[in-house]
Amino acid sequence: MKGVGPARAELLASRGIQTVEDLLYYTPFRYEDRTRISRVLDLLPGQTATVLAKVLTCGLTKTRGGTYIYDLAAVDASDSAVGSPPAAQRPETGAPSDGGPSAGVPARQDPSRANSGLRSEFGLSALRGGGRSRHSKGMIRCKWFNAVYLEKAKVFRPGQTVFFYGKVDRDPYGTGNFQIIQPQFEIVQESEPGPESEVKPSAEASLQIGRMVPIYQSVGTLGSRVLRRLVWGALASLGRQIPECLPESVRVKNKLMDRASALGQTHFPDQEQRLEDLCQFRTPAQVRLIFEEFFNVGAGLALKRRKAKSVPGVQFGVTENVRQAIKKILPFHPTAAQKRALKEIVDDMRSPHPMNRLLQGDVGSGKTIVAVQAAIVAIEGGCQVALMAPTEILAMQHYFYIKQLLRPLSYQVDVLTSARKASEKAKLKQRIAAGVVNLVVGTHALIEGDVEFARLGLVVVDEQHRFGVLQRYKLIRKGPAPHVLVMTATPIPRTLALTLYGDLDYSVIDELPPNRTPIETRLLGEQDRTRAFEFIRAKVRSGEQAYVVYPLVEESDKLELRAAERMYEQLTHNVFPEFRVGLLHGRLPSEEKERVMQQFKAGELHILVSTTVVEVGVDVPNATVMLIEHAERFGLAPLHQLRGRIGRGRGKSTCLLLAGEPRTEVADERLCTLTQTTDGFRIAEVDLKLRGPGDFFGTRQAGIPAFRIANLLRDQQILEWAKREAFEFVERPASREELEDFAQSLRKVWRQRYGLARVG
């Protein structure tokens, strides 16, 4: 492509731009209205404005305090010393013709006059605020703090014409002048033309002024100006040859712009488009591209779902034996939400096709008991069940809970983890292969190549987002076509669920078991530490138990944080010498971890000092207090999960968030959210807003598609619209030929664009 050599190609590839299509989908993140460039004479303090000005002087200075300031003085066209305001004509937009844009840029006045007058008209007295000249009102100062790179790279030179964009304020060191601190900028022309030359209209200038100008995220050293020129060139060379990628029936039905026009007008909008609509990504062109991305993901998931529904699977029945078995093991009367979720799961298991269902519920909502009831359906139907957990501690918790629960039914329940002795694992694998073990709980050890099942009928994956896609797939493949139930206690906002689990049916347990008292959450500062310890002491003396959670096992040289091991010693000997204190963290041997957990559960330990290893799986109803040290260091989801370890009995529970200083605004919002609500779904929405979709699970292998223009937070309504249209198109296409053509084109880009979103 013209303008892209090996060095630029390497830079672009680092941002995932390897083809012309990639470049055209690298869309602006905002726009500037350069049809109304502000004159310095018209500026007001506090206004955010775009100014077109000529550089007078620039350079780096150092304050007495040692701070470097890059100081630039420029004068704009509102002053007669430089010329008249630019009046560029707006070029044609959309998909440009091969001839490129045409625009007018005003001829400059004799530069000899402008340059010769600079020192006299804008001498040191004016630049430094020592006096007021008749031209000083047309001058503006731009300042960057610690921007030594501007000096080293010689970014600015006198005589350049530059766009400056930012918030305008009075210059406290000038006389009536304005300044912009840390302005965004774009150099339009590097130097003045010669005395006899004329500045002629050019395609280059027409992209910078007199229009709604697209602003791009820089790619290395490639700024908006270069990217704008590359995109313009790509559009000009392609013209109307950009192929359509949406089914025509869908595009016509939803009155969507064609792809070529949408790309052209997203980069170079028509004059009629409002700046507000452009910056909110709500112009017809932008909506078309957002819809396209969501539609492609929705259609891909719908096709996967349709294929899964066509695969023959194990069809289970619900006999009287199943009903009696479930009655024997229920420890409490199930909630309406649990009954609803179980019915949806069992209905799937009774169908002739494999179930693919997500069971979502907040901490303590009773997902495991629902999964165990589904396991009984499979076991009574002559099949085996595998439950995979992400950590050994959670696997062991599941194992002890399920074994105790199923004891009245005499089922064979066992656990497979990498920590077990080699001889024990070998014998267990033989028993699993022979079909003797009815239900096996395990970690990643379950997906090892030598683990074979006699007849695997149900796979349950807990805290599924902690597993990679292929890890789940390996477990599922150990049966001919097992039913699959994935569970998560991390509430997933509806927006993410529509994309991440669009090919799954999903059930939600949205109520807690009865007699649960809401957890009170209090935010404390370092000055409240003694009061927090006294609160714990009073609760333990009344017969209750407490957790004290730290973010680190050992102290770090880089982080000034209290660590679990050191604080365990201090709490044991200095703070709570009258109580029995235990220590639990991920580095302890498996036997030690299990011993500590059992002691705490049995009431032999009063206080458990721990890291986030207690985030999931530890269930002690008598534990009613949790103190979380350095709460500002935790994310919202981990804090919510940790808090869920208390409030599991009938007594009132309290979570104390002890936060240090200073804190960021984001940390404050997280902590305040925790004190205001225990609703996991509301917390998840706030978490998604604060962290963004890509970081919500902390790992890309969760399968969240990487969108180029669509935004899961901003575009929720378009997402639901596109998903609805995608599923309808797959189920009821205008013609079979159109569906087959679209599916074939989608397969080509599916793996490249969205990866293996999920399997099973």
Secondary structure, DSSP 8 states (H G I E B T S, - for coil): -TT--HHHHHHHHHTT--SHHHHHTS--SEEEETTS---GGG--TT-EEEEEEEEEEEEEEE-TTS-EEEEEEEEETTSTTT-----------SS--TT-----------HHHHHHHHHHHT-HHHHTTS---TTGGGEEEEEEET-HHHHHTT---TT-EEEEEEEEEE-TTSSS-EEEES-EEEEEESS---TT------HHHHTTSSSEEEE---BTTB-HHHHHHHHHHHHHHHGGG----S-HHHHHHTT---HHHHHHHHHS--TTS-HHHHHTT-SHHHHHHHHHHHHHHHHHHHHHHHHHHHS--------HHHHHHHHHH-SS---HHHHHHHHHHHHHHTSSS--EEEEEE-TTS-HHHHHHHHHHHHHHTT-EEEEE-SSHHHHHHHHHHHHHHHGGGT--EEEE-TTS-HHHHHHHHHHHHTT--SEEEESGGGGSTT---SSEEEEEETTGGGS-HHHHHHHHTTSSS-EEEEEESS---HHHHHHHTTTSEEEEE-S--TT----EEEEE-GGGHHHHHHHHHHHHHTT-EEEEE-SBSS--SSS---BHHHHHHHIIIII-TTS-EEEE-TTS-HHHHHHHHHHHHTTS-SEEEE-GGGSSS---TTEEEEEEETGGGS-HHHHHHHHTTS--SSS--EEEEE--SS--HHHHHHHHHHHH---HHHHHHHHHHHH-GGGSSS-GGG-----SS--TTTTHHHHHHHHHHHHHHHHS-S-HHHHHHHHHHHHHHHHHHH------
